[in-house]
Amino acid sequence: MNKILNCLEPVILLAVPAVLILCTVMGTEYTAVLTLFVAALSMVPFFLRFERRKPRAREMMPPVILAAVAAAGRVLFAAFPSVKPVTAIVIIGGCCFGRQSGFLTGALAALASNLFFGQGPWTPWQMYSWGVTGYLAGLLSDRGMLERTWQMLGFGFCAALLYGWIMDTWYIAGFVSPFTWTGALAAYGAGLPFSLLHGLATTGFLALTTGPWKKKIRRIQSKYGI
């Protein structure tokens, strides 16, 4: 079962934006509902695999705690659009605890913080977007590609842009009707300044927190055998 879930992970993660783009361009009826269902479905293998592992409490706590900290940070910076520490914290979680835990950290952070900001059809997309960020961080970290500070900062900036692109594409799928390339480009253009600000904020948060946070997390991992 674990081998099957391993194979399904990248396929499902790539299928979500593929379905979103295809439905939008083709003007499929009920595009927003269909893509919302696909986004929600994409998270099932990660939660299922985590459950099948029967993790000990000490293994479950890090993603939950990091998700809670990320959610609290998002609420704390609520007055500053796009300046949020969520992406940075999710990246650190993925780097330290692996891609599955990284995905769960991002998904739970979005779900928890939206208890304050409001739940809606955007919630599964935010869960997916931040989940993918944590997943990619864990994947790249396992391959030694996020060892240096500049690599972390560069990835953080790109991850913020990816988050913005996914959310903008969801907006186009749900609200730009009928679909036109002019309308799509206008939507992407309107969202770009916020994505760039999000990227700069993420690199700033990573620059401040990566070193001390990773050091403390490694110490906890060594002490408790996580």
N, C-alpha and C positions, 0 to 999 in steps of 0.2 A: 504493500500500500504506500509506504514511504517513497519507493522508487517512482511510483505512478505520480504521486503528488509533486515530487522533484521535477519530473518532466512537464507536468502541467503548469508549474509556476510561471516560467517565461512565456509560455503560449498564451495563458490567460491574461497576463499583464499586457502583452502586445495586442491581444484581441480587442481589449476595451477601446483604445484610441482608434483602432482600425474600423470597428463597428461604428463608432461615433462619427468619424470622417465620412465613411461610406453612406450612412443614413442621411447625413446632412447634405452631401453633394447630390445624392439621388432624390432628395426631397421626400423620403419615406414618411408615410402617415404615422403619427404618434411617435415621431423620432425621439422626443424628450423622454417619453415613458419607456421606450425600448432601451435606450442607452442607459437610463437610470437603473433599469433591471440588470443590465449587463455589468454595470459598475458595482452594484451591490453583490452580484453573483461572484465577481472576481475575488472578493475577500474571503469567500467560504473556504477554499483550500488552505489558506494560512491559519485561520482559526481552527479548522479541523485538524490540521497537522499538529498545531500546538496542543490541542486537546488530546490527541492520540499519544503524544509523548508522555502523558501523565507526569508533567513536570512537578518537581518539589516546590514548596512555597518559596524557597529562596531563589528559584529560577524564574518564578512568575512575577516576583516583586519588582525587579529592575525595569522591565517595560512599563509596568503599571505606574511606578513612581515617576519615571521620566515623562510619561504621557501626562501625568498630573502636573508636573512642573511646567511642561510645555503649555498646557491649558491655562495654568495660572499666569504664566508669562504673557500669553495672548490677551488675557483679560486685563492684566496690569497695563499693557500698552494699547488698550482699546482706543484711546484718544488719538493715536498716531497711525493713520492708514498705511498699511504695507510695512510698517516697522514693527515686526514681531519676531520673537526668538524661537518660534516653533520649529522652523526648518532647521536651524542650527542644532537644536536639542535632538531632533529626530536623527540628524546625520550622526551626531556623536553616539546616540544609542545604537544605530546600525553598525557603526565602526567597532564598538566595544562588545556588542552582544550578538552580532550576526544578522543576516538578512531577514530571517523570519521575525526575530524580535524587533528589528528595525521597522518592518512593515506594521507590526502590531502597535508599536509605539506611535507611529504616525497616524494610523487609523483611530486609535483610542484618543489621541490628543484632539483630533478634529471633533470626534463625537462628544467628548467631555466639554470642550470649550464652547461648543454650540448650545449647550444647556444655558449658557449665558447670552450668546449672540443670537440664538434662535435656530431651531431645527427646520429643515425644509428640503426640497429636492436637491439643493446644492450640497447637503451633508455627505451623501455617499461619494460624491465627486471629490470633496475635500479629503475624505477618508482615503480614497484611492490615491489622490495626488501626493499627499504626505506619506502614505504607505509606500508608494513607489520610491519616494525619496529615501526612506529608511532602507528599503530593499536594495537599491542601487549602492547606497553607502556601505552596507554590509558586504555586498558582492565585490565591490572595488577594493575594500579594505582587506578581504580575504586574499586578494591577489597582490597585495602590497602596493597598491596604487594611490593610497591616501596617507602615506607615512609622513610626507613632508608638509610643512605648513602651507606652502603655496598651492600644493595639490588639494588640500582641504578647502582653502579659500576659493580656488577656482571651481571646484565641484559645487561648493555652496552657492556660488553665483549662478552657475548653470542650472542647479536644481531649482532655484527660485524662478528662473525663467521658464523651466519646464512646468512648474506648478501653475504659473500664470497662463502658459499656452493651453494647458488642459482645461483650466477653468474658463478661459475665453472661448475655447472651442465648444464647451458645454453651453455657454451663453448663446453662441451662434446657433447651435442645434435647437435650443429651446425657445429662442425669442426672435431670431432673424427669419421671418417668414413672409413671403417666399424667399428661399435662399438665393442670394446673388453674391458674386465675388466682390462687388463693390461694397455691399453691406458687411461681408466678412472682413475685408481689409479695414474698413472703418472701425469695426469692433476690435480687431487686433491692435490697430493704431491707438485707439482710446485706452486700451489696457496696458500698452507698452510702458508708459511712464511709471505706472504702479509696479509693474514687474521689475523694472530696473531699480526702483527704490527698494523693493523687496530684496533684490539681489545684493545691493550695497549694504542693506541692514543685516542680511544674513552673514556676509563676509565680516562685518564688524563684530557681530555676536560670536562668530567662530574664532576670530582673532583674540577675543577676550577670554573665551571659555574653554577652548579645545585643550590647551596644555594642562591647566589645573584640574579640569573635570576628568580627562582621560587618566591622569595620574591617580586621582582618588578612586575612580572606578576600577582601575587595575589592582589597586591595593585591596579593595573590597572583594574582587574576584579571587585574588590569591588567598585572602583570609578565610573566605567561606566556601571556596571550591566551586564557584559558579562557572 
